[in-house]
């Protein structure tokens, strides 16, 4: 199954090391391929360096593409994490 959505970076400091590490940890045990796309650049979301290379600032819009058996569940978890700014306020 493939799911695609667009999310907005809400963190004041953008998608820095702490939220990037949260994403990688969240995706560690999934059987899905997860890709983040920003300005025509796509990276593996299971790679902390890949995420950081996108240099995502506050209010950046990224596209998340997930391919795999538990894609819906993984997408739900990711979108909730983005919505909640990864626990940062």
N, CA, C and O atoms as a printed pandas DataFrame, in Angstrom:
     atom_number atom_name residue_name chain_id  residue_number  x_coord  y_coord  z_coord
0              1         N          UNK        A               1    0.835   -1.180    0.000
1              2        CA          UNK        A               1    0.000    0.000    0.000
2              3         C          UNK        A               1    0.882    1.246    0.000
3              4         O          UNK        A               1    1.926    1.281    0.653
4              5         N          UNK        A               2    0.458    2.252   -0.728
5              6        CA          UNK        A               2    1.186    3.513   -0.800
6              7         C          UNK        A               2    0.290    4.647   -0.332
7              8         O          UNK        A               2   -0.854    4.760   -0.772
8              9         N          UNK        A               3    0.811    5.496    0.570
9             10        CA          UNK        A               3    0.083    6.674    1.026
10            11         C          UNK        A               3    1.006    7.889    0.913
11            12         O          UNK        A               3    2.215    7.798    1.124
12            13         N          UNK        A               4    0.399    9.023    0.575
13            14        CA          UNK        A               4    1.151   10.264    0.396
14            15         C          UNK        A               4    0.380   11.391    1.073
15            16         O          UNK        A               4   -0.843   11.467    0.957
16            17         N          UNK        A               5    1.090   12.259    1.774
17            18        CA          UNK        A               5    0.483   13.434    2.371
18            19         C          UNK        A               5    1.515   14.548    2.460
19            20         O          UNK        A               5    2.715   14.316    2.314
20            21         N          UNK        A               6    1.034   15.750    2.700
21            22        CA          UNK        A               6    1.907   16.904    2.872
22            23         C          UNK        A               6    1.714   17.443    4.285
23            24         O          UNK        A               6    0.589   17.574    4.767
24            25         N          UNK        A               7    2.829   17.752    4.937
25            26        CA          UNK        A               7    2.768   18.296    6.296
26            27         C          UNK        A               7    3.591   19.579    6.377
27            28         O          UNK        A               7    4.475   19.830    5.558
28            29         N          UNK        A               8    3.272   20.379    7.389
29            30        CA          UNK        A               8    3.967   21.649    7.617
30            31         C          UNK        A               8    4.865   21.512    8.843
31            32         O          UNK        A               8    4.458   20.957    9.863
32            33         N          UNK        A               9    6.084   22.020    8.732
33            34        CA          UNK        A               9    7.007   22.018    9.865
34            35         C          UNK        A               9    6.587   23.143   10.806
35            36         O          UNK        A               9    6.581   24.313   10.421
36            37         N          UNK        A              10    6.235   22.782   12.048
37            38        CA          UNK        A              10    5.745   23.768   13.010
38            39         C          UNK        A              10    6.782   24.146   14.063
39            40         O          UNK        A              10    6.602   25.126   14.785
40            41         N          UNK        A              11    7.868   23.374   14.155
41            42        CA          UNK        A              11    8.893   23.651   15.161
42            43         C          UNK        A              11    9.555   25.001   14.903
43            44         O          UNK        A              11    9.894   25.318   13.763
44            45         N          UNK        A              12    9.739   25.791   15.950
45            46        CA          UNK        A              12   10.365   27.111   15.811
46            47         C          UNK        A              12   11.754   27.037   15.196
47            48         O          UNK        A              12   12.150   27.931   14.448
48            49         N          UNK        A              13   12.498   25.978   15.505
49            50        CA          UNK        A              13   13.854   25.827   14.979
50            51         C          UNK        A              13   13.891   24.970   13.714
51            52         O          UNK        A              13   14.969   24.596   13.252
52            53         N          UNK        A              14   12.744   24.662   13.160
53            54        CA          UNK        A              14   12.694   23.799   11.982
54            55         C          UNK        A              14   12.876   22.346   12.382
55            56         O          UNK        A              14   12.733   21.996   13.554
56            57         N          UNK        A              15   13.187   21.506   11.417
57            58        CA          UNK        A              15   13.360   20.078   11.695
58            59         C          UNK        A              15   14.833   19.827   12.014
59            60         O          UNK        A              15   15.606   19.414   11.150
60            61         N          UNK        A              16   15.207   20.083   13.262
61            62        CA          UNK        A              16   16.593   19.960   13.715
62            63         C          UNK        A              16   16.848   18.559   14.260
63            64         O          UNK        A              16   16.031   17.658   14.067
64            65         N          UNK        A              17   17.965   18.377   14.930
65            66        CA          UNK        A              17   18.422   17.043   15.326
66            67         C          UNK        A              17   17.444   16.291   16.224
67            68         O          UNK        A              17   17.253   15.090   16.037
68            69         N          UNK        A              18   16.822   16.958   17.190
69            70        CA          UNK        A              18   15.928   16.261   18.116
70            71         C          UNK        A              18   14.713   15.661   17.406
71            72         O          UNK        A              18   14.472   14.462   17.543
72            73         N          UNK        A              19   13.930   16.458   16.644
73            74        CA          UNK        A              19   12.804   15.843   15.945
74            75         C          UNK        A              19   13.245   14.854   14.871
75            76         O          UNK        A              19   12.552   13.867   14.623
76            77         N          UNK        A              20   14.385   15.103   14.230
77            78        CA          UNK        A              20   14.878   14.154   13.226
78            79         C          UNK        A              20   15.187   12.807   13.877
79            80         O          UNK        A              20   14.881   11.756   13.314
80            81         N          UNK        A              21   15.791   12.843   15.060
81            82        CA          UNK        A              21   16.079   11.608   15.789
82            83         C          UNK        A              21   14.787   10.899   16.194
83            84         O          UNK        A              21   14.723    9.670   16.175
84            85         N          UNK        A              22   13.768   11.660   16.558
85            86        CA          UNK        A              22   12.463   11.076   16.903
86            87         C          UNK        A              22   11.859   10.345   15.705
87            88         O          UNK        A              22   11.293    9.261   15.847
88            89         N          UNK        A              23   11.986   10.942   14.539
89            90        CA          UNK        A              23   11.451   10.331   13.317
90            91         C          UNK        A              23   12.166    9.017   13.037
91            92         O          UNK        A              23   11.522    7.996   12.793
92            93         N          UNK        A              24   13.493    9.039   13.071
93            94        CA          UNK        A              24   14.274    7.833   12.783
94            95         C          UNK        A              24   13.932    6.733   13.783
95            96         O          UNK        A              24   13.775    5.573   13.403
96            97         N          UNK        A              25   13.816    7.096   15.061
97            98        CA          UNK        A              25   13.460    6.114   16.099
98            99         C          UNK        A              25   12.061    5.547   15.851
99           100         O          UNK        A              25   11.840    4.345   15.998
100          101         N          UNK        A              26   11.124    6.411   15.477
101          102        CA          UNK        A              26    9.752    5.991   15.209
102          103         C          UNK        A              26    9.680    5.011   14.034
103          104         O          UNK        A              26    8.865    4.088   14.036
104          105         N          UNK        A              27   10.531    5.218   13.043
105          106        CA          UNK        A              27   10.483    4.410   11.818
106          107         C          UNK        A              27   11.372    3.172   11.867
107          108         O          UNK        A              27   11.335    2.344   10.957
108          109         N          UNK        A              28   12.174    3.044   12.926
109          110        CA          UNK        A              28   13.189    1.995   13.009
110          111         C          UNK        A              28   12.636    0.588   12.765
111          112         O          UNK        A              28   13.261   -0.200   12.056
112          113         N          UNK        A              29   11.500    0.268   13.328
113          114        CA          UNK        A              29   10.975   -1.095   13.242
114          115         C          UNK        A              29    9.849   -1.268   12.230
115          116         O          UNK        A              29    9.150   -2.281   12.244
116          117         N          UNK        A              30    9.671   -0.282   11.349
117          118        CA          UNK        A              30    8.615   -0.421   10.347
118          119         C          UNK        A              30    9.124   -1.188    9.139
119          120         O          UNK        A              30   10.324   -1.235    8.869
120          121         N          UNK        A              31    8.191   -1.785    8.423
121          122        CA          UNK        A              31    8.535   -2.534    7.213
122          123         C          UNK        A              31    8.309   -1.683    5.969
123          124         O          UNK        A              31    8.347   -2.189    4.847
124          125         N          UNK        A              32    8.077   -0.405    6.168
125          126        CA          UNK        A              32    7.754    0.501    5.065
126          127         C          UNK        A              32    8.986    1.259    4.588
127          128         O          UNK        A              32    9.958    1.438    5.322
128          129         N          UNK        A              33    8.914    1.700    3.329
129          130        CA          UNK        A              33    9.866    2.678    2.803
130          131         C          UNK        A              33    9.223    4.037    3.012
131          132         O          UNK        A              33    8.084    4.255    2.601
132          133         N          UNK        A              34    9.942    4.950    3.647
133          134        CA          UNK        A              34    9.407    6.277    3.956
134          135         C          UNK        A              34   10.326    7.326    3.336
135          136         O          UNK        A              34   11.532    7.335    3.580
136          137         N          UNK        A              35    9.737    8.210    2.530
137          138        CA          UNK        A              35   10.506    9.243    1.840
138          139         C          UNK        A              35    9.942   10.612    2.168
139          140         O          UNK        A              35    8.727   10.808    2.168
140          141         N          UNK        A              36   10.829   11.559    2.448
141          142        CA          UNK        A              36   10.454   12.964    2.610
142          143         C          UNK        A              36   10.930   13.697    1.364
143          144         O          UNK        A              36   12.066   13.518    0.926
144          145         N          UNK        A              37   10.053   14.525    0.794
145          146        CA          UNK        A              37   10.408   15.296   -0.389
146          147         C          UNK        A              37   10.182   16.778   -0.106
147          148         O          UNK        A              37    9.131   17.189    0.387
148          149         N          UNK        A              38   11.224   17.578   -0.440
149          150        CA          UNK        A              38   11.170   19.028   -0.251
150          151         C          UNK        A              38   11.953   19.668   -1.386
151          152         O          UNK        A              38   13.123   19.355   -1.609
152          153         N          UNK        A              39   11.282   20.577   -2.105
153          154        CA          UNK        A              39   11.919   21.280   -3.230
154          155         C          UNK        A              39   12.624   20.316   -4.194
155          156         O          UNK        A              39   13.790   20.515   -4.537
156          157         N          UNK        A              40   11.917   19.285   -4.618
157          158        CA          UNK        A              40   12.401   18.294   -5.600
158          159         C          UNK        A              40   13.529   17.406   -5.080
159          160         O          UNK        A              40   14.094   16.623   -5.844
160          161         N          UNK        A              41   13.864   17.511   -3.804
161          162        CA          UNK        A              41   14.890   16.663   -3.188
162          163         C          UNK        A              41   14.179   15.629   -2.317
163          164         O          UNK        A              41   13.386   15.986   -1.446
164          165         N          UNK        A              42   14.465   14.346   -2.555
165          166        CA          UNK        A              42   13.853   13.276   -1.771
166          167         C          UNK        A              42   14.921   12.536   -0.979
167          168         O          UNK        A              42   16.014   12.264   -1.474
168          169         N          UNK        A              43   14.572   12.214    0.274
169          170        CA          UNK        A              43   15.508   11.487    1.139
170          171         C          UNK        A              43   14.784   10.361    1.863
171          172         O          UNK        A              43   13.565   10.391    2.034
172          173         N          UNK        A              44   15.555    9.371    2.281
173          174        CA          UNK        A              44   15.050    8.274    3.094
174          175         C          UNK        A              44   14.817    8.818    4.503
175          176         O          UNK        A              44   15.751    9.299    5.145
176          177         N          UNK        A              45   13.589    8.745    4.980
177          178        CA          UNK        A              45   13.248    9.300    6.297
178          179         C          UNK        A              45   13.782    8.444    7.447
179          180         O          UNK        A              45   13.666    8.836    8.608
180          181         N          UNK        A              46   14.356    7.298    7.145
181          182        CA          UNK        A              46   14.969    6.476    8.186
182          183         C          UNK        A              46   16.429    6.875    8.396
183          184         O          UNK        A              46   17.125    6.284    9.222
184          185         N          UNK        A              47   16.885    7.869    7.654
185          186        CA          UNK        A              47   18.267    8.349    7.755
186          187         C          UNK        A              47   18.284    9.742    8.380
187          188         O          UNK        A              47   17.754   10.692    7.805
188          189         N          UNK        A              48   18.889    9.857    9.551
189          190        CA          UNK        A              48   18.938   11.155   10.218
190          191         C          UNK        A              48   19.704   12.173    9.376
191          192         O          UNK        A              48   19.322   13.342    9.321
192          193         N          UNK        A              49   20.769   11.743    8.727
193          194        CA          UNK        A              49   21.548   12.658    7.884
194          195         C          UNK        A              49   20.724   13.113    6.681
195          196         O          UNK        A              49   20.797   14.273    6.276
196          197         N          UNK        A              50   19.942   12.200    6.115
197          198        CA          UNK        A              50   19.082   12.562    4.991
198          199         C          UNK        A              50   18.080   13.633    5.381
199          200         O          UNK        A              50   17.887   14.609    4.657
200          201         N          UNK        A              51   17.443   13.447    6.531
201          202        CA          UNK        A              51   16.462   14.425    7.007
202          203         C          UNK        A              51   17.127   15.783    7.235
203          204         O          UNK        A              51   16.603   16.813    6.811
204          205         N          UNK        A              52   18.273   15.781    7.902
205          206        CA          UNK        A              52   18.963   17.037    8.209
206          207         C          UNK        A              52   19.453   17.742    6.945
207          208         O          UNK        A              52   19.515   18.971    6.907
208          209         N          UNK        A              53   19.802   16.974    5.910
209          210        CA          UNK        A              53   20.269   17.570    4.656
210          211         C          UNK        A              53   19.185   18.406    3.968
211          212         O          UNK        A              53   19.501   19.296    3.178
212          213         N          UNK        A              54   17.929   18.128    4.259
213          214        CA          UNK        A              54   16.850   18.915    3.659
214          215         C          UNK        A              54   16.803   20.332    4.226
215          216         O          UNK        A              54   16.204   21.219    3.616
216          217         N          UNK        A              55   17.422   20.556    5.376
217          218        CA          UNK        A              55   17.479   21.882    6.020
218          219         C          UNK        A              55   16.089   22.520    6.111
219          220         O          UNK        A              55   15.872   23.637    5.639
220          221         N          UNK        A              56   15.161   21.795    6.720
221          222        CA          UNK        A              56   13.773   22.239    6.805
222          223         C          UNK        A              56   13.585   23.287    7.893
223          224         O          UNK        A              56   13.861   23.037    9.066
224          225         N          UNK        A              57   13.121   24.441    7.497
225          226        CA          UNK        A              57   12.863   25.544    8.418
226          227         C          UNK        A              57   11.384   25.543    8.820
227          228         O          UNK        A              57   10.570   24.834    8.228
228          229         N          UNK        A              58   11.054   26.342    9.827
229          230        CA          UNK        A              58    9.660   26.487   10.251
230          231         C          UNK        A              58    8.809   26.919    9.057
231          232         O          UNK        A              58    9.228   27.756    8.258
232          233         N          UNK        A              59    7.625   26.348    8.944
233          234        CA          UNK        A              59    6.630   26.590    7.891
234          235         C          UNK        A              59    6.971   25.958    6.550
235          236         O          UNK        A              59    6.243   26.162    5.578
236          237         N          UNK        A              60    8.066   25.193    6.468
237          238        CA          UNK        A              60    8.346   24.434    5.245
238          239         C          UNK        A              60    7.261   23.375    5.078
239          240         O          UNK        A              60    6.776   22.810    6.058
240          241         N          UNK        A              61    6.888   23.113    3.840
241          242        CA          UNK        A              61    5.912   22.060    3.535
242          243         C          UNK        A              61    6.658   20.898    2.901
243          244         O          UNK        A              61    7.355   21.079    1.903
244          245         N          UNK        A              62    6.516   19.686    3.481
245          246        CA          UNK        A              62    7.164   18.516    2.905
246          247         C          UNK        A              62    6.121   17.475    2.534
247          248         O          UNK        A              62    5.037   17.416    3.114
248          249         N          UNK        A              63    6.475   16.663    1.560
249          250        CA          UNK        A              63    5.610   15.558    1.156
250          251         C          UNK        A              63    6.183   14.279    1.738
251          252         O          UNK        A              63    7.368   13.985    1.582
252          253         N          UNK        A              64    5.330   13.525    2.409
253          254        CA          UNK        A              64    5.714   12.232    2.968
254          255         C          UNK        A              64    5.098   11.155    2.094
255          256         O          UNK        A              64    3.891   11.160    1.850
256          257         N          UNK        A              65    5.931   10.224    1.619
257          258        CA          UNK        A              65    5.458    9.086    0.834
258          259         C          UNK        A              65    5.852    7.815    1.572
259          260         O          UNK        A              65    7.018    7.618    1.912
260          261         N          UNK        A              66    4.871    6.957    1.816
261          262        CA          UNK        A              66    5.126    5.706    2.534
262          263         C          UNK        A              66    4.611    4.547    1.699
263          264         O          UNK        A              66    3.460    4.540    1.261
264          265         N          UNK        A              67    5.479    3.569    1.486
265          266        CA          UNK        A              67    5.155    2.354    0.754
266          267         C          UNK        A              67    5.375    1.162    1.666
267          268         O          UNK        A              67    6.466    1.004    2.213
268          269         N          UNK        A              68    4.368    0.321    1.844
269          270        CA          UNK        A              68    4.568   -0.863    2.663
270          271         C          UNK        A              68    3.292   -1.354    3.300
271          272         O          UNK        A              68    2.240   -0.728    3.175
272          273         N          UNK        A              69    3.389   -2.487    3.990
273          274        CA          UNK        A              69    2.198   -3.132    4.551
274          275         C          UNK        A              69    1.498   -2.339    5.654
275          276         O          UNK        A              69    0.274   -2.403    5.773
276          277         N          UNK        A              70    2.253   -1.595    6.460
277          278        CA          UNK        A              70    1.635   -0.838    7.558
278          279         C          UNK        A              70    1.691    0.668    7.292
279          280         O          UNK        A              70    1.825    1.460    8.225
280          281         N          UNK        A              71    1.588    1.060    6.028
281          282        CA          UNK        A              71    1.729    2.460    5.616
282          283         C          UNK        A              71    0.722    3.377    6.309
283          284         O          UNK        A              71    1.087    4.465    6.753
284          285         N          UNK        A              72   -0.544    2.954    6.407
285          286        CA          UNK        A              72   -1.566    3.803    7.043
286          287         C          UNK        A              72   -1.221    4.100    8.503
287          288         O          UNK        A              72   -1.316    5.243    8.949
288          289         N          UNK        A              73   -0.824    3.070    9.237
289          290        CA          UNK        A              73   -0.488    3.221   10.654
290          291         C          UNK        A              73    0.721    4.142   10.822
291          292         O          UNK        A              73    0.717    5.029   11.676
292          293         N          UNK        A              74    1.749    3.931   10.012
293          294        CA          UNK        A              74    2.962    4.746   10.090
294          295         C          UNK        A              74    2.646    6.199    9.743
295          296         O          UNK        A              74    3.143    7.115   10.399
296          297         N          UNK        A              75    1.825    6.415    8.723
297          298        CA          UNK        A              75    1.466    7.778    8.328
298          299         C          UNK        A              75    0.705    8.476    9.452
299          300         O          UNK        A              75    0.949    9.649    9.731
300          301         N          UNK        A              76   -0.213    7.761   10.095
301          302        CA          UNK        A              76   -0.957    8.340   11.222
302          303         C          UNK        A              76   -0.009    8.790   12.324
303          304         O          UNK        A              76   -0.139    9.898   12.845
304          305         N          UNK        A              77    0.949    7.928   12.682
305          306        CA          UNK        A              77    1.897    8.261   13.745
306          307         C          UNK        A              77    2.753    9.469   13.358
307          308         O          UNK        A              77    2.977   10.362   14.176
308          309         N          UNK        A              78    3.228    9.497   12.116
309          310        CA          UNK        A              78    4.070   10.603   11.663
310          311         C          UNK        A              78    3.318   11.923   11.631
311          312         O          UNK        A              78    3.831   12.941   12.093
312          313         N          UNK        A              79    2.099   11.914   11.085
313          314        CA          UNK        A              79    1.354   13.171   10.975
314          315         C          UNK        A              79    0.997   13.714   12.360
315          316         O          UNK        A              79    0.994   14.929   12.560
316          317         N          UNK        A              80    0.698   12.840   13.308
317          318        CA          UNK        A              80    0.425   13.280   14.682
318          319         C          UNK        A              80    1.684   13.902   15.283
319          320         O          UNK        A              80    1.614   14.939   15.943
320          321         N          UNK        A              81    2.832   13.267   15.055
321          322        CA          UNK        A              81    4.098   13.809   15.581
322          323         C          UNK        A              81    4.392   15.187   14.984
323          324         O          UNK        A              81    4.795   16.097   15.708
324          325         N          UNK        A              82    4.195   15.349   13.680
325          326        CA          UNK        A              82    4.407   16.650   13.041
326          327         C          UNK        A              82    3.419   17.670   13.586
327          328         O          UNK        A              82    3.793   18.811   13.855
328          329         N          UNK        A              83    2.172   17.275   13.751
329          330        CA          UNK        A              83    1.130   18.175   14.250
330          331         C          UNK        A              83    1.454   18.665   15.655
331          332         O          UNK        A              83    1.167   19.810   16.003
332          333         N          UNK        A              84    2.054   17.788   16.462
333          334        CA          UNK        A              84    2.386   18.120   17.851
334          335         C          UNK        A              84    3.807   18.664   18.001
335          336         O          UNK        A              84    4.318   18.756   19.117
336          337         N          UNK        A              85    4.447   19.023   16.891
337          338        CA          UNK        A              85    5.811   19.595   16.901
338          339         C          UNK        A              85    6.809   18.709   17.649
339          340         O          UNK        A              85    7.762   19.209   18.245
340          341         N          UNK        A              86    6.589   17.403   17.615
341          342        CA          UNK        A              86    7.490   16.446   18.246
342          343         C          UNK        A              86    7.694   16.751   19.723
343          344         O          UNK        A              86    8.777   16.541   20.268
344          345         N          UNK        A              87    6.640   17.248   20.363
345          346        CA          UNK        A              87    6.684   17.531   21.796
346          347         C          UNK        A              87    7.343   18.853   22.171
347          348         O          UNK        A              87    7.487   19.156   23.356
348          349         N          UNK        A              88    7.745   19.644   21.178
349          350        CA          UNK        A              88    8.354   20.942   21.461
350          351         C          UNK        A              88    7.293   22.018   21.383
351          352         O          UNK        A              88    6.433   21.989   20.503
352          353         N          UNK        A              89    7.352   22.960   22.295
353          354        CA          UNK        A              89    6.371   24.073   22.268
354          355         C          UNK        A              89    7.067   25.386   22.386
355          356         O          UNK        A              89    6.418   26.432   22.383
